[in-house]
Amino acid sequence: MHNIDVSRLVDEARFGNLHLKIIIACAILLIVDGYDVFIYGVVLPQLMEQWHLTAPQAGSLASWALFGMMSGALVFGPLGDRIGRKTCIALCFTLFSAATFLCGFVTTPTMFGVLRFAAGLGCGGLMPNAVALTNEYAPKRMRSTLVALMFSGYAVGGMVAAGLGIWLLPAFGWQAMFLAAAVPLILLPLVLRGLPESVGFLIRKGEHDKARAILQRLSPEAAGGGALVYHEATGERASVGELFRGGRTLGTLSMWLCFFCCLLMVYALGSWLPQLMRSAGYSLGSSLSFLLALNFGGMFGAISGGRLADKFGLPRVVMAYFALGALCIALLGLNSIMPVLYLLIFIAGAGTTGTQILLYASVAEFYSLPVRSTGLGWASGMGRVGAIVGPMLGGVLLAAQLPMALNFIAFAIPGLISVLATALYMVSRRQQRVRETYALAA
């Protein structure tokens, strides 16, 4: 009776119903997550008018949710490695949906900020666990594509926020945007039915019968009586220190810098693009349609980038997307005709939100299973520092009343830094593979 190599079984499995259910369930979760993230940029013009906020005050208020996201990523990322990804996903989803719903009843900026912090905790914790779970079950030959396809739900959430804003804001006010968050809570039990627990987590906990039942849905081979062997599920502890062992230091720090710069651009544009365009003379409806184009570009960039990454490798695609995104952001400050402006915003979305999604896939590929959620959580947490800086930077730039072109050039510079950081990651990844090859030979 031979042992069953779980890693090989998952890597070689044909795409089936279980994969489809995981992709759909996680994509739905991330649609709500993306909605929650981009909702602030949608309601910002009305909030500034109703609460008489200055630009720096509005930027600081945006940072409440982003501090929560940073904390949530650092806490719930490692927690998913300990209590299970599915359990952690359920906790995070409930937290941010409930807190977002309650934002519709507040009357002061302080209470709004507290609830946005709570919502941020859930948002920050959901992403690393959803990415880790999808990555764990995806067949190797199409792993980047499936992770990117799942994560494109995040960009769809931004599109939903912008689309609903065009309809709801004029008729019902900004509160209606937050009250709509009650709907996903009702759907949560149905969504969770499509999610299995991490098979590596179950094996580590000795729950082999549950793991075997899940694996039988991937391959008939798992129905055999052999013992389940998952090499990734042993040998490392879910600790931050493991992220810097085994030659991972350069790769870890490079990814942290990429996340910082990428999320700075995502949140600077997501929070301030409508207001910047209104300042340039566009109507509220037109300004929100720009945000819609930004997120549509993010969704397209994630899906196309995932397919390209399976063919050419994630780092090369990430570098190209960063460079293209930075160029288009810089060009947004020019007085372009409307079709060109929409195209630039679309490509900027692919180079920011789309690239963020590819970065999560890169980190999931970089770390082994016992520390995967930890690695994703800490990379996401470092990115949230950039997400905090982004809206505050936008507020400072707007208050300084600089020419429009200089505002967008400032938002583009982190993209160029990310190109260099990704190059360093490629060097680290190459060294890691050489080290693994020598270890196997020995």
C-alpha positions in Angstrom: 0.0 0.0 0.0 1.8 3.1 -1.2 1.7 6.6 0.3 -0.2 9.3 -1.4 1.8 12.4 -2.2 -0.7 15.2 -1.6 1.4 17.9 -3.3 1.8 15.9 -6.5 -1.9 15.0 -6.5 -3.0 18.7 -6.2 -0.4 19.9 -8.7 -1.5 17.3 -11.4 -5.2 17.4 -10.7 -7.6 18.3 -13.6 -9.6 21.4 -13.1 -13.0 20.3 -11.6 -16.0 21.3 -9.6 -14.1 21.7 -6.4 -11.7 24.2 -8.0 -14.7 26.1 -9.5 -16.5 26.3 -6.2 -13.4 27.6 -4.4 -12.8 30.3 -7.1 -16.4 31.4 -7.1 -16.7 31.5 -3.3 -13.4 33.4 -2.7 -14.2 35.8 -5.6 -17.6 36.6 -4.0 -15.8 37.3 -0.7 -13.3 39.5 -2.4 -16.1 41.4 -4.3 -17.5 42.5 -0.9 -13.9 43.2 0.3 -13.2 45.4 -2.7 -16.5 47.1 -2.3 -15.6 48.0 1.3 -12.2 49.2 0.3 -13.3 51.5 -2.6 -16.5 52.8 -0.9 -14.7 55.6 0.8 -13.5 57.2 -2.4 -17.0 57.0 -3.8 -18.6 58.8 -0.8 -15.7 61.2 -0.1 -17.1 64.2 -2.0 -20.4 64.1 0.0 -18.6 63.4 3.3 -16.3 66.4 2.8 -19.3 68.6 2.0 -21.6 67.3 4.9 -18.9 67.2 7.6 -16.9 70.2 6.3 -13.7 68.3 6.1 -10.5 69.7 4.7 -8.4 67.6 2.3 -5.8 66.6 4.9 -8.7 65.7 7.4 -10.3 63.6 4.7 -7.0 61.8 4.0 -6.5 61.1 7.7 -10.1 59.8 8.0 -9.4 57.3 5.2 -6.4 56.0 7.1 -8.5 54.7 10.0 -9.7 51.8 7.7 -6.1 51.3 6.4 -4.6 51.1 9.9 -7.2 48.4 10.5 -6.3 46.6 7.4 -2.6 46.6 8.3 -3.4 45.2 11.8 -5.8 42.7 10.4 -3.3 41.4 7.9 -0.6 41.0 10.6 -3.0 39.3 13.1 -5.3 37.2 10.9 -2.6 36.1 8.4 -0.6 34.1 10.9 -3.8 33.1 12.7 -5.0 31.4 9.5 -2.0 29.1 9.7 -2.9 28.2 13.2 -6.7 27.8 13.3 -7.5 27.1 9.7 -8.0 29.3 6.7 -11.8 28.7 6.4 -12.4 29.6 10.0 -10.4 32.8 9.7 -12.1 33.8 6.5 -15.6 33.5 8.2 -14.4 35.6 11.1 -13.0 38.3 8.9 -15.9 38.5 6.5 -18.4 38.8 9.3 -16.4 41.5 11.0 -15.9 43.8 8.0 -19.5 43.4 6.7 -21.1 44.2 10.0 -18.8 47.2 10.7 -19.5 48.6 7.2 -23.2 48.2 7.6 -23.1 50.1 10.9 -21.2 53.0 9.2 -24.5 53.9 7.6 -25.9 55.1 11.0 -23.0 57.3 12.3 -23.2 61.0 12.6 -19.7 62.0 13.5 -16.3 61.6 11.8 -14.8 60.0 15.0 -17.4 57.2 15.2 -17.1 56.7 11.4 -13.4 56.3 11.8 -13.7 53.7 14.6 -16.1 51.5 12.5 -13.9 51.9 9.5 -11.0 50.6 11.6 -13.0 47.6 12.6 -14.0 47.0 8.9 -10.4 47.3 8.0 -9.4 44.5 10.4 -11.7 42.1 8.6 -10.6 43.3 5.1 -6.9 42.9 6.0 -7.3 39.4 7.4 -9.5 38.1 4.6 -7.1 38.6 1.6 -4.1 36.5 2.7 -6.3 33.6 3.8 -8.4 33.6 0.6 -5.2 33.7 -1.5 -3.5 31.0 0.5 -6.5 28.7 0.2 -6.9 29.2 -3.5 -3.2 28.7 -4.1 -3.1 25.5 -2.1 -5.8 23.8 -4.2 -4.9 25.2 -7.6 -3.2 22.8 -10.1 0.4 23.9 -10.8 0.0 24.5 -14.5 -2.7 27.1 -14.0 -2.1 28.3 -10.5 -1.3 32.0 -11.3 -4.3 32.2 -13.6 -6.7 30.8 -11.0 -5.4 33.0 -8.1 -5.6 36.1 -10.3 -9.1 35.1 -11.5 -10.3 34.7 -7.9 -8.6 37.9 -6.8 -10.2 39.8 -9.7 -13.3 39.8 -7.5 -11.5 42.6 -5.6 -11.6 44.8 -8.6 -15.2 43.9 -9.4 -16.0 45.1 -5.9 -14.5 48.5 -6.7 -16.6 48.6 -9.9 -19.7 47.7 -7.9 -19.0 50.5 -5.5 -18.5 53.1 -8.3 -21.6 51.8 -10.2 -23.9 51.9 -7.1 -22.5 55.3 -6.2 -23.6 56.7 -9.5 -27.2 55.5 -8.8 -27.5 55.6 -5.0 -25.6 58.8 -4.0 -27.9 61.4 -5.8 -31.1 59.6 -4.7 -30.4 58.3 -1.2 -27.1 59.9 0.1 -23.9 58.3 1.2 -25.4 56.3 4.1 -27.2 53.9 1.6 -23.8 52.8 0.3 -22.9 51.4 3.7 -26.3 49.9 4.5 -26.0 47.8 1.3 -23.3 45.8 3.2 -26.1 43.9 5.0 -26.8 41.8 1.9 -23.5 39.8 1.9 -23.9 38.8 5.5 -27.1 37.0 4.6 -25.3 35.1 1.9 -22.3 34.1 4.0 -23.5 30.6 5.0 -24.1 29.8 1.3 -20.6 31.1 0.3 -18.9 29.1 3.1 -20.5 25.9 1.8 -18.3 26.1 -1.3 -15.1 26.4 0.7 -13.1 23.4 2.0 -10.7 23.8 4.8 -7.0 23.8 4.0 -6.0 20.2 3.3 -2.5 20.9 4.6 -3.9 22.3 7.9 -6.2 19.2 8.3 -3.2 16.8 7.8 -1.1 18.8 10.3 -3.9 18.5 12.8 -4.2 14.7 12.2 -7.7 14.9 10.6 -6.7 12.6 7.8 -10.2 11.3 7.1 -11.5 14.9 6.4 -8.5 15.6 4.2 -9.0 12.4 2.3 -12.7 13.2 1.7 -11.7 16.5 0.2 -8.9 15.1 -2.0 -11.2 12.4 -3.4 -13.1 15.3 -5.0 -9.8 16.2 -6.8 -8.6 12.7 -7.8 -9.8 9.1 -7.5 -6.2 8.2 -6.4 -7.0 9.7 -3.0 -9.6 7.0 -2.4 -6.8 4.4 -1.9 -5.8 3.2 1.5 -2.3 4.7 1.4 -1.2 7.3 4.0 -1.5 10.9 3.1 1.9 12.6 2.9 2.2 16.4 2.5 5.8 17.5 2.7 4.9 21.1 2.9 2.8 20.6 6.0 5.8 19.7 8.2 9.1 21.1 9.1 8.4 24.8 9.6 6.6 26.8 12.2 4.1 29.5 11.4 6.3 32.3 12.7 7.6 35.6 11.3 11.2 34.5 11.7 10.6 31.7 9.1 10.1 34.4 6.5 13.8 35.3 6.8 15.3 31.8 6.9 16.3 29.5 4.1 17.7 32.4 1.9 14.3 34.2 1.9 15.5 37.5 3.4 16.0 39.5 0.1 12.8 38.1 -1.4 10.8 38.9 1.7 12.0 42.5 1.9 11.7 43.0 -1.8 8.1 41.9 -1.8 7.4 44.1 1.2 8.6 47.1 -0.7 6.6 46.1 -3.8 3.4 45.8 -1.6 4.1 49.2 0.1 4.5 51.0 -3.2 1.7 49.2 -5.0 -0.9 49.8 -2.3 0.2 53.4 -2.0 -0.8 53.9 -5.6 -4.0 51.8 -5.4 -5.3 53.7 -2.4 -4.1 57.1 -3.5 -6.0 56.7 -6.7 -9.0 54.9 -5.2 -9.4 57.6 -2.6 -8.7 60.8 -4.5 -9.3 60.1 -8.2 -13.0 61.2 -8.1 -12.1 64.4 -6.1 -9.1 65.2 -8.3 -11.3 64.9 -11.4 -14.0 67.1 -9.8 -11.4 69.7 -9.0 -10.4 69.6 -12.7 -14.0 70.5 -13.7 -15.7 67.1 -14.2 -19.1 66.3 -12.8 -19.7 63.8 -9.9 -21.1 61.2 -12.3 -18.1 61.5 -14.7 -15.7 61.4 -11.7 -17.2 58.1 -10.5 -17.1 56.7 -14.0 -13.3 57.2 -13.9 -13.2 55.1 -10.8 -15.3 52.5 -12.6 -12.7 52.5 -15.4 -9.9 52.2 -12.9 -11.3 49.0 -11.4 -12.4 47.5 -14.7 -8.7 47.9 -15.7 -7.7 46.2 -12.5 -9.9 43.2 -13.2 -8.7 42.9 -16.8 -5.1 43.3 -15.7 -5.4 40.6 -13.1 -6.9 38.0 -15.4 -4.7 38.7 -18.3 -1.7 39.0 -16.0 -2.4 35.6 -14.5 -2.5 34.0 -17.9 0.7 35.7 -19.0 2.4 34.7 -15.7 1.7 31.0 -16.3 3.5 31.4 -19.6 6.3 33.9 -18.8 6.6 33.8 -15.0 5.1 36.1 -12.4 8.1 38.4 -11.8 8.5 39.4 -15.5 4.8 40.2 -15.8 4.8 42.2 -12.5 7.7 44.3 -13.7 6.1 45.1 -17.0 2.7 46.0 -15.3 4.4 48.2 -12.8 6.3 50.1 -15.5 3.2 50.5 -17.7 1.0 51.5 -14.8 3.5 54.2 -13.7 3.7 55.7 -17.2 -0.1 55.9 -17.5 -0.5 57.5 -14.1 2.0 60.1 -14.9 0.2 60.9 -18.2 -3.1 61.4 -16.4 -2.1 64.9 -15.5 -2.1 66.0 -19.1 -5.1 67.6 -20.8 -6.1 64.5 -22.8 -9.3 64.0 -24.8 -11.9 61.9 -23.1 -11.3 58.5 -24.9 -7.6 58.8 -24.2 -8.2 59.7 -20.6 -10.4 56.6 -20.1 -7.8 54.4 -21.7 -5.0 55.8 -19.5 -7.1 55.2 -16.4 -8.0 51.7 -17.5 -4.3 50.8 -18.0 -3.4 52.5 -14.7 -5.9 50.2 -13.0 -4.2 47.2 -14.6 -0.8 48.5 -13.4 -2.0 49.1 -9.8 -5.0 47.0 -8.7 -4.2 44.3 -11.3 -0.5 44.2 -10.2 -1.5 44.0 -6.5 -3.4 40.8 -7.3 -0.3 39.4 -9.1 1.8 40.3 -6.1 -0.3 38.1 -3.8 0.1 35.2 -6.2 3.9 35.9 -6.2 4.1 35.7 -2.4 1.9 32.6 -2.3 4.3 31.0 -4.7 7.4 32.1 -2.7 6.5 30.6 0.7 5.8 27.0 1.7 2.5 26.0 3.2 3.2 26.2 6.9 4.2 29.9 6.6 2.1 30.9 3.5 -0.6 32.8 5.3 2.0 34.3 7.6 4.0 35.5 4.6 1.0 36.8 2.8 -0.3 38.5 6.0 3.0 40.3 6.6 3.5 41.3 3.0 -0.1 42.6 3.0 0.6 44.4 6.3 3.6 46.2 4.9 1.4 47.1 1.9 -1.1 48.6 4.2 1.5 51.0 5.5 1.7 52.2 1.9 -2.1 52.2 1.8 -2.1 54.5 4.8 0.4 56.9 3.2 -1.4 57.0 -0.1 -4.6 58.8 0.9 -2.7 61.1 3.3 -0.3 62.0 0.5 -3.2 62.8 -1.8 -4.7 65.1 0.9 -1.4 66.9 1.3 -0.9 67.3 -2.4 -4.4 68.6 -2.9 -4.1 71.0 -0.1 -0.8 72.3 -1.6 -2.8 73.2 -4.8 -0.1 71.9 -7.1 -0.6 71.6 -10.8 -2.6 68.5 -11.7 0.3 67.0 -13.6 2.6 67.1 -10.5 0.0 65.3 -8.4 -0.1 62.3 -10.8 3.7 62.3 -11.2 4.0 61.9 -7.4 1.6 59.0 -7.5 3.6 57.3 -10.3 7.0 57.4 -8.7 6.3 54.3 -6.4 5.7 52.3 -9.6 9.2 52.9 -10.8 10.6 51.9 -7.3 8.5 48.7 -7.6 10.2 47.8 -10.9 13.6 47.7 -9.1 12.2 45.9 -6.1 10.7 43.2 -8.4 14.1 42.7 -10.0 15.7 42.1 -6.6 12.9 39.5 -5.9 13.8 37.7 -9.1 17.4 37.4 -8.0 16.3 36.1 -4.6 13.9 33.6 -6.2 16.6 32.3 -8.5 19.0 31.8 -5.6 16.3 30.0 -3.6 15.6 27.6 -6.5 19.4 26.8 -6.8 19.5 26.2 -3.0 16.5 23.8 -3.3 18.1 21.9 -6.2 21.3 21.3 -4.1 19.2 20.3 -1.1 17.3 17.7 -3.2 20.6 16.4 -4.7 22.1 16.0 -1.3 
